Amino acid sequence: VQLQASGGGLVQSGGSLRLSCTASESGLTIASMRWYRQAPGEQRDFVASIISDGSTTYADSVKGRFTVSTDTKKTTVYLQMNSLEPGDTAIYYCNSDRLYLGSAWYRGDYWGQGTQVTVSS
């Protein structure tokens, strides 16, 4: 299983971006997903998470600005980022430990390749 993250780019402070993450295998349903970010020279930090019942959690630094969601089939997870600040500049990674297709479960530590988000002041 491979995860594919997309949607990063360059945006001005106060702007918005929406990141997406989906599994490479068509139809895989995402049971849980986390977003992390890593700024240059920094450790990788938790940003947000969502699980199959729709429950979400957020890092304090993004609460009220970022929203994590899924599409109706739960094959794609989104991270809507509003009111972006220069401090949000980082490579954003998606990560899942549980996906399934029908009755077949895929459990592991699956990461997307990362997508660069740059916020200019």
Disulfide bonds with the S-S distance in Angstrom:
Cys21-Cys94 2.03
